[in-house]
Amino acid sequence: MKIYKYIVLSLALATGSCTGVIEEVNPTHILSDTNAFVRATDYETALSGAYAQLRAVNLYGRDQASLPDMMTDNLSESPENLPQGTRGLVDWQAASDNGQIENNWTLMYRMINSTNIVINGIDAFANASNQRTVNRIKGQALALRALGHFDLLKWYANNYERNSGDPAVPISTISASTDPNIRPARATVREVYDQIFRDLNEANQLLANVDAAINTASNRSRIDGTVVNALLARVSLYAGQWADAIRFSTEVTMPTLPKWCGISPSTRARVVPPLRCIRQLRTGLLTMLRPTWWRSMTKPTMYALPHTLPKVSAFA
């Protein structure tokens, strides 16, 4: 009888103590949206995570650079090439069970999801003293989200006409942590363009008023105002908005033209003979063709975004 009482008492104490622990102690090894971000600068980590995802081989680590050429007549896949799931893309046969296509699709939307966490959450921590910091972080996230949707549009839309009603790709603006069951339907080409331009235009405004320089002369691996203008020029070109493509590309190239062609940024008047301009452009092109220059483009920091060097932007 005494043994039975001791057993009952031990079970009661054990149950009570476990209940107290479960109720009072929060997990210390798990972060969520509610405890990972307690200040605006915490979103720097989420932004860096979005950039890091672009380095995946299925994105800018390989496929975004090589597969488009393989799908045209610029490169030809050798019959001796090991099976890598690229044959379907090279043959323009996008099967649903192709792992290459699945990875391209999934990883890009995963990157977009990371930007949504920043875009939808950082404003809650903005105030008069840190608004320019918020601008710098959120502006880059908006541009990255636009880049992701633009790349998906190029891969999976039937055409690139600005106002096309053809189905394109789903638009993702809500993070999966907010709604894990969200499955947006395919938007039209026009709707995807609208979202891309909306994000890029807002990014342009925010990045014009930031707390610190995003890039330096020796490290241009992130999106700043110049890169946003380059993206606007490129998207406008695809959309057939020629005047905008010229306007935004001019914003990109004009700061470098004085060094290349002796053009005054203020008056935009040529102050050197045309022959000298041609010679300097030729020198720049030859520099880009040197093997050492291309090897520098394969550094991990350069995978974050194409067109990050001023001289490359001039020829984008």
The 8 nearest C-alpha neighbors of each residue, nearest first, counted from 0:
[[1, 3, 2, 4, 5, 6, 7, 8],
 [2, 0, 4, 3, 5, 6, 7, 8],
 [1, 3, 5, 0, 4, 6, 7, 8],
 [2, 4, 0, 6, 1, 5, 7, 8],
 [5, 3, 1, 7, 6, 2, 8, 0],
 [6, 4, 8, 2, 3, 7, 9, 1],
 [5, 7, 9, 3, 4, 8, 10, 2],
 [6, 8, 4, 10, 5, 9, 11, 3],
 [7, 9, 5, 11, 6, 10, 4, 12],
 [10, 8, 6, 12, 11, 7, 5, 13],
 [9, 11, 13, 7, 12, 8, 14, 6],
 [12, 10, 8, 14, 9, 13, 15, 7],
 [13, 11, 15, 9, 10, 14, 16, 8],
 [14, 12, 10, 16, 15, 11, 9, 17],
 [15, 13, 11, 17, 12, 16, 10, 18],
 [14, 16, 12, 18, 13, 17, 11, 19],
 [15, 17, 19, 13, 18, 14, 12, 20],
 [18, 16, 20, 14, 19, 15, 13, 21],
 [19, 17, 15, 21, 16, 20, 22, 14],
 [18, 20, 16, 22, 17, 21, 23, 15],
 [19, 21, 17, 23, 18, 22, 24, 16],
 [22, 20, 18, 19, 23, 24, 17, 25],
 [21, 23, 19, 20, 18, 24, 25, 17],
 [22, 24, 20, 21, 19, 25, 18, 17],
 [25, 23, 20, 21, 22, 26, 19, 27],
 [24, 26, 27, 23, 21, 22, 20, 28],
 [27, 25, 28, 29, 24, 30, 21, 23],
 [26, 28, 29, 25, 30, 24, 34, 31],
 [27, 29, 26, 30, 25, 31, 35, 34],
 [30, 28, 27, 26, 31, 35, 34, 25],
 [31, 29, 35, 34, 28, 32, 33, 27],
 [30, 32, 33, 35, 34, 29, 176, 36],
 [31, 33, 35, 34, 36, 30, 176, 116],
 [32, 34, 31, 35, 36, 30, 37, 120],
 [33, 35, 36, 31, 32, 30, 37, 29],
 [36, 34, 30, 32, 31, 33, 37, 41],
 [37, 35, 41, 34, 38, 32, 33, 42],
 [36, 38, 35, 34, 41, 39, 124, 33],
 [39, 37, 40, 41, 36, 124, 42, 121],
 [40, 38, 124, 41, 121, 42, 133, 125],
 [39, 41, 42, 43, 38, 132, 133, 44],
 [42, 40, 43, 39, 36, 38, 44, 37],
 [41, 43, 45, 44, 40, 39, 117, 46],
 [44, 42, 46, 41, 45, 40, 47, 136],
 [45, 43, 47, 42, 46, 41, 48, 40],
 [44, 46, 48, 42, 47, 43, 49, 113],
 [45, 47, 43, 49, 48, 44, 42, 50],
 [48, 46, 44, 50, 49, 45, 51, 43],
 [49, 47, 45, 51, 46, 50, 44, 52],
 [48, 50, 46, 110, 52, 47, 113, 51],
 [49, 51, 47, 48, 52, 53, 303, 46],
 [52, 50, 48, 53, 49, 54, 47, 303],
 [51, 53, 54, 49, 50, 55, 110, 48],
 [52, 54, 51, 59, 55, 50, 58, 303],
 [55, 53, 60, 52, 59, 302, 51, 303],
 [54, 56, 60, 58, 57, 53, 52, 59],
 [57, 55, 60, 61, 58, 62, 54, 59],
 [56, 58, 62, 103, 55, 61, 102, 60],
 [59, 57, 63, 55, 56, 62, 60, 53],
 [60, 58, 63, 61, 54, 53, 302, 62],
 [59, 61, 56, 54, 55, 58, 302, 57],
 [62, 60, 56, 59, 64, 63, 65, 57],
 [61, 63, 57, 65, 66, 64, 58, 56],
 [62, 64, 59, 58, 61, 65, 66, 67],
 [63, 65, 62, 61, 66, 59, 67, 68],
 [66, 64, 62, 68, 67, 63, 61, 69],
 [65, 67, 69, 62, 68, 70, 63, 64],
 [68, 66, 70, 69, 65, 71, 64, 63],
 [67, 69, 73, 71, 66, 70, 74, 65],
 [68, 70, 66, 74, 67, 71, 89, 75],
 [71, 69, 89, 67, 68, 66, 88, 72],
 [72, 70, 68, 69, 73, 67, 74, 89],
 [71, 73, 74, 75, 69, 70, 68, 67],
 [74, 72, 68, 71, 69, 75, 70, 67],
 [75, 73, 69, 68, 72, 76, 71, 70],
 [74, 76, 69, 77, 72, 73, 71, 68],
 [77, 75, 78, 74, 69, 80, 89, 86],
 [76, 78, 79, 80, 75, 81, 74, 86],
 [79, 77, 80, 76, 81, 75, 82, 86],
 [80, 78, 77, 81, 76, 82, 75, 83],
 [81, 79, 77, 78, 82, 76, 83, 86],
 [80, 82, 83, 79, 78, 77, 84, 85],
 [83, 81, 84, 80, 85, 86, 79, 78],
 [84, 82, 85, 81, 99, 86, 80, 98],
 [83, 85, 99, 86, 82, 98, 97, 87],
 [86, 84, 88, 83, 87, 89, 99, 82],
 [85, 87, 89, 88, 84, 90, 83, 82],
 [88, 86, 92, 90, 89, 85, 93, 91],
 [87, 89, 91, 85, 90, 86, 92, 93],
 [88, 90, 70, 86, 91, 87, 69, 85],
 [89, 91, 87, 88, 92, 86, 70, 93],
 [92, 90, 88, 89, 87, 93, 70, 86],
 [93, 91, 87, 90, 88, 94, 89, 86],
 [92, 94, 87, 88, 91, 95, 100, 97],
 [95, 93, 96, 97, 92, 87, 100, 88],
 [94, 96, 97, 93, 101, 100, 98, 92],
 [97, 95, 94, 98, 101, 100, 93, 99],
 [98, 96, 99, 94, 100, 95, 101, 84],
 [99, 97, 101, 100, 102, 96, 84, 95],
 [98, 100, 84, 102, 97, 101, 103, 85],
 [101, 99, 103, 98, 102, 97, 104, 93],
 [100, 102, 98, 104, 99, 103, 105, 97],
 [101, 103, 105, 99, 104, 100, 106, 98],
 [104, 102, 100, 57, 101, 106, 105, 107],
 [103, 105, 101, 102, 107, 106, 100, 108],
 [106, 104, 102, 108, 107, 103, 101, 109],
 [105, 107, 109, 108, 103, 102, 104, 110],
 [108, 106, 110, 109, 105, 104, 147, 103],
 [107, 109, 111, 105, 110, 106, 112, 104],
 [110, 108, 106, 112, 107, 111, 105, 113],
 [109, 111, 107, 49, 113, 108, 112, 52],
 [112, 110, 108, 114, 144, 113, 109, 107],
 [111, 113, 109, 115, 174, 110, 114, 108],
 [114, 112, 110, 116, 111, 115, 49, 109],
 [113, 115, 140, 111, 117, 116, 112, 144],
 [116, 114, 118, 112, 174, 117, 113, 119],
 [115, 117, 113, 114, 119, 174, 118, 120],
 [118, 116, 114, 115, 120, 119, 121, 42],
 [119, 117, 115, 137, 120, 116, 114, 121],
 [120, 118, 116, 117, 115, 121, 122, 173],
 [121, 119, 117, 118, 122, 116, 123, 124],
 [120, 122, 123, 117, 124, 39, 118, 119],
 [121, 123, 125, 124, 120, 119, 133, 118],
 [124, 122, 121, 125, 120, 39, 119, 126],
 [123, 125, 39, 122, 121, 38, 126, 37],
 [126, 124, 122, 130, 123, 129, 133, 39],
 [127, 125, 128, 129, 130, 124, 122, 123],
 [126, 128, 130, 129, 125, 131, 132, 133],
 [127, 129, 126, 130, 131, 125, 132, 133],
 [130, 128, 132, 131, 126, 127, 125, 133],
 [131, 129, 133, 132, 125, 127, 126, 128],
 [130, 132, 209, 134, 210, 133, 129, 208],
 [133, 131, 135, 129, 210, 134, 130, 209],
 [132, 134, 130, 136, 131, 135, 137, 129],
 [135, 133, 205, 131, 137, 132, 138, 136],
 [136, 134, 209, 132, 138, 133, 206, 137],
 [137, 135, 133, 139, 138, 134, 132, 140],
 [136, 138, 140, 134, 139, 118, 135, 133],
 [139, 137, 202, 141, 205, 135, 140, 136],
 [138, 140, 142, 137, 141, 136, 222, 143],
 [139, 141, 137, 114, 143, 142, 138, 144],
 [142, 140, 144, 138, 198, 139, 143, 202],
 [141, 143, 145, 139, 144, 199, 140, 202],
 [142, 144, 146, 140, 145, 141, 139, 147],
 [145, 143, 141, 147, 111, 146, 142, 114],
 [144, 146, 195, 142, 148, 143, 147, 198],
 [145, 147, 143, 149, 144, 148, 142, 150],
 [148, 146, 144, 150, 149, 145, 107, 143],
 [147, 149, 151, 145, 150, 146, 152, 144],
 [150, 148, 152, 146, 151, 147, 145, 153],
 [149, 151, 153, 147, 152, 148, 146, 154],
 [152, 150, 148, 154, 153, 149, 155, 147],
 [153, 151, 149, 156, 150, 154, 155, 148],
 [154, 152, 150, 151, 155, 156, 149, 159],
 [155, 153, 151, 152, 156, 150, 149, 157],
 [154, 156, 152, 153, 151, 167, 157, 168],
 [157, 155, 167, 152, 158, 153, 154, 166],
 [156, 158, 155, 167, 159, 165, 166, 188],
 [157, 159, 156, 160, 163, 165, 188, 153],
 [160, 158, 238, 161, 237, 188, 156, 157],
 [161, 159, 163, 238, 162, 158, 239, 188],
 [160, 162, 238, 189, 163, 159, 192, 239],
 [163, 161, 189, 160, 164, 188, 190, 192],
 [162, 164, 160, 189, 188, 165, 161, 187],
 [163, 165, 187, 188, 189, 162, 166, 190],
 [164, 166, 187, 163, 188, 167, 157, 158],
 [167, 165, 187, 186, 185, 188, 164, 168],
 [166, 168, 156, 187, 188, 186, 185, 152],
 [169, 167, 185, 186, 152, 170, 166, 151],
 [170, 168, 185, 186, 184, 183, 171, 167],
 [171, 169, 186, 168, 172, 191, 183, 148],
 [170, 172, 173, 169, 111, 183, 112, 108],
 [171, 173, 115, 170, 174, 112, 111, 119],
 [174, 172, 171, 115, 175, 177, 112, 178],
 [175, 173, 112, 115, 176, 177, 116, 172],
 [174, 176, 179, 178, 177, 173, 112, 181],
 [177, 175, 174, 178, 179, 32, 116, 31],
 [178, 176, 175, 174, 179, 173, 32, 116],
 [177, 179, 175, 180, 176, 181, 174, 173],
 [180, 178, 175, 176, 181, 177, 174, 182],
 [181, 179, 178, 182, 175, 177, 176, 183],
 [180, 182, 178, 179, 183, 175, 173, 174],
 [181, 183, 180, 184, 169, 179, 171, 178],
 [184, 182, 169, 181, 185, 170, 171, 186],
 [183, 185, 169, 186, 182, 168, 170, 166],
 [186, 184, 169, 168, 167, 166, 183, 187],
 [187, 185, 169, 168, 167, 166, 190, 184],
 [186, 188, 166, 167, 164, 190, 189, 165],
 [187, 189, 167, 191, 163, 190, 165, 164],
 [188, 190, 162, 192, 187, 163, 191, 161],
 [191, 189, 193, 187, 192, 188, 186, 194],
 [190, 192, 194, 188, 193, 189, 195, 187],
 [191, 193, 195, 189, 190, 194, 196, 188],
 [194, 192, 190, 191, 196, 195, 197, 189],
 [193, 195, 197, 191, 192, 196, 198, 190],
 [196, 194, 145, 192, 198, 197, 193, 199],
 [197, 195, 199, 193, 198, 194, 200, 192],
 [196, 198, 194, 200, 195, 199, 193, 201],
 [199, 197, 141, 201, 195, 196, 200, 145],
 [200, 198, 202, 196, 142, 201, 197, 203],
 [199, 201, 203, 197, 202, 198, 196, 204],
 [202, 200, 204, 198, 203, 199, 197, 205],
 [201, 203, 138, 199, 205, 200, 204, 141],
 [204, 202, 200, 201, 206, 205, 224, 199],
 [203, 205, 201, 202, 207, 206, 200, 208],
 [204, 206, 134, 202, 138, 207, 203, 208],
 [207, 205, 208, 203, 138, 135, 224, 204],
 [206, 208, 205, 204, 203, 209, 224, 202],
 [209, 207, 206, 205, 131, 134, 210, 204],
 [210, 208, 131, 135, 211, 206, 134, 132],
 [209, 211, 131, 132, 135, 208, 212, 134],
 [212, 210, 209, 213, 132, 135, 131, 208],
 [213, 211, 214, 215, 210, 209, 223, 135],
 [212, 214, 223, 211, 221, 215, 222, 135],
 [215, 213, 219, 212, 218, 221, 216, 220],
 [216, 214, 218, 217, 219, 213, 212, 220],
 [215, 217, 218, 219, 214, 308, 309, 220],
 [218, 216, 215, 219, 214, 220, 308, 307],
 [219, 217, 215, 216, 220, 214, 300, 221],
 [220, 218, 214, 307, 221, 215, 217, 308],
 [219, 221, 301, 300, 218, 303, 307, 304],
 [222, 220, 219, 223, 214, 303, 213, 304],
 [221, 223, 226, 139, 227, 224, 220, 142],
 [224, 222, 226, 225, 213, 227, 221, 206],
 [223, 225, 227, 226, 206, 203, 228, 207],
 [226, 224, 228, 227, 223, 251, 229, 250],
 [225, 227, 229, 228, 223, 224, 222, 230],
 [226, 228, 230, 224, 229, 225, 231, 203],
 [229, 227, 231, 225, 247, 226, 230, 232],
 [230, 228, 226, 232, 227, 231, 248, 251],
 [229, 231, 233, 227, 232, 228, 234, 226],
 [232, 230, 228, 234, 229, 233, 235, 227],
 [233, 231, 244, 247, 229, 235, 248, 230],
 [232, 234, 230, 236, 235, 231, 229, 237],
 [233, 235, 237, 231, 236, 232, 230, 238],
 [236, 234, 238, 240, 244, 232, 233, 237],
 [237, 235, 233, 239, 234, 244, 238, 240],
 [236, 238, 234, 239, 235, 159, 233, 160],
 [239, 237, 161, 235, 236, 240, 160, 159],
 [238, 240, 236, 237, 241, 235, 161, 160],
 [241, 239, 235, 238, 243, 242, 236, 244],
 [240, 242, 244, 243, 239, 236, 245, 235],
 [243, 241, 245, 244, 240, 246, 235, 247],
 [242, 244, 246, 245, 241, 240, 247, 235],
 [245, 243, 232, 241, 235, 236, 242, 247],
 [246, 244, 242, 248, 243, 247, 249, 241],
 [245, 247, 243, 249, 244, 248, 242, 250],
 [248, 246, 232, 250, 228, 249, 244, 245],
 [249, 247, 251, 245, 232, 250, 246, 229],
 [248, 250, 252, 246, 251, 247, 253, 245],
 [251, 249, 247, 248, 253, 252, 246, 228],
 [252, 250, 248, 249, 225, 253, 229, 228],
 [251, 253, 313, 249, 255, 254, 250, 256],
 [252, 254, 256, 255, 249, 250, 251, 264],
 [255, 253, 252, 256, 264, 251, 257, 250],
 [256, 254, 253, 252, 258, 257, 259, 309],
 [255, 257, 259, 253, 260, 258, 262, 254],
 [258, 256, 261, 262, 260, 259, 255, 263],
 [259, 257, 256, 255, 261, 260, 262, 254],
 [260, 258, 256, 257, 279, 261, 280, 255],
 [259, 261, 276, 256, 257, 262, 258, 279],
 [260, 262, 257, 271, 270, 258, 259, 269],
 [263, 261, 257, 269, 268, 260, 267, 256],
 [262, 264, 267, 265, 266, 268, 257, 261],
 [265, 263, 267, 266, 253, 262, 254, 257],
 [264, 266, 263, 267, 268, 262, 253, 254],
 [265, 267, 268, 263, 264, 262, 269, 270],
 [268, 266, 263, 264, 262, 265, 269, 253],
 [269, 267, 266, 262, 263, 270, 264, 265],
 [268, 270, 262, 271, 261, 263, 267, 260],
 [269, 271, 261, 262, 268, 272, 263, 260],
 [270, 272, 261, 269, 273, 275, 260, 276],
 [271, 273, 274, 275, 276, 270, 269, 260],
 [274, 272, 276, 275, 277, 271, 260, 269],
 [275, 273, 277, 276, 272, 278, 271, 279],
 [274, 276, 278, 277, 273, 272, 279, 271],
 [275, 277, 260, 273, 279, 274, 278, 280],
 [278, 276, 280, 274, 275, 279, 281, 273],
 [277, 279, 281, 275, 276, 280, 282, 274],
 [278, 280, 282, 276, 281, 277, 259, 275],
 [279, 281, 283, 277, 282, 278, 276, 284],
 [280, 282, 278, 284, 279, 283, 277, 285],
 [283, 281, 279, 285, 280, 284, 278, 286],
 [282, 284, 286, 280, 281, 285, 279, 287],
 [283, 285, 287, 281, 286, 282, 280, 288],
 [286, 284, 288, 282, 287, 283, 281, 289],
 [287, 285, 283, 284, 288, 289, 282, 292],
 [286, 288, 284, 285, 289, 292, 283, 293],
 [289, 287, 285, 286, 284, 290, 292, 293],
 [288, 290, 292, 286, 291, 287, 285, 293],
 [291, 289, 293, 292, 294, 288, 287, 295],
 [292, 290, 294, 289, 293, 295, 288, 287],
 [293, 291, 295, 290, 289, 294, 287, 296],
 [292, 294, 296, 290, 295, 291, 289, 297],
 [295, 293, 291, 296, 297, 292, 290, 298],
 [294, 296, 292, 293, 297, 298, 291, 301],
 [295, 297, 293, 294, 298, 301, 292, 302],
 [298, 296, 294, 295, 299, 301, 293, 302],
 [297, 299, 301, 300, 296, 295, 302, 294],
 [300, 298, 301, 302, 297, 54, 303, 60],
 [301, 299, 302, 298, 220, 303, 218, 297],
 [300, 302, 303, 299, 298, 220, 296, 297],
 [301, 303, 299, 300, 304, 54, 59, 60],
 [304, 302, 301, 50, 53, 220, 300, 54],
 [303, 305, 302, 301, 307, 306, 220, 221],
 [306, 304, 307, 302, 303, 301, 59, 308],
 [305, 307, 312, 311, 308, 304, 315, 226],
 [308, 306, 305, 219, 220, 304, 309, 226],
 [307, 309, 311, 310, 306, 312, 219, 305],
 [310, 308, 312, 311, 313, 307, 255, 306],
 [311, 309, 313, 312, 308, 314, 255, 283],
 [310, 312, 308, 313, 309, 314, 306, 315],
 [311, 313, 315, 309, 306, 314, 310, 308],
 [314, 312, 252, 310, 311, 315, 309, 251],
 [313, 315, 312, 311, 310, 252, 306, 309],
 [314, 312, 313, 311, 306, 229, 233, 248]]
